[in-house]
Amino acid sequence: IQKKYCQTILEYLKKDQFPKAFSLLKKQWVVPAVDIEKFEIQTTKQLTSLKQVFGKPLHVKFIREDEIPDVSLKYLYVIKYEKALSKYSFGSLSYI
């Protein structure tokens, strides 16, 4: 998993470009495509509702990288909205 990949997915989500975000996810996730499609529907509904409460998304911010050498890597991001933050994490196991 790469930071640029994660950043791109979140930028698509911020811009309501859900099909583009999930198309990228399908290329990397080990989850069956049918489950990713269900997750896309759920995410679309939740992020649309989130905007109604938190206002429009302003920007994506990388927060930190957590690594357990030879075991896992995780990136933490937030999307800053007008009234709040929403946290996102991406991770992988045995990346080395």
Buried (B, 14 or more C-beta within 10 A) or exposed (E): BEEEBBBBBBBBBBEEEBEBBBBBBBEBEEEEEEEBEEBBEEBBEEBEEBBEEBEEBEEBEEEEEEEEEEEBBBBBBBBBBEEEEBEBEBEBEEEE
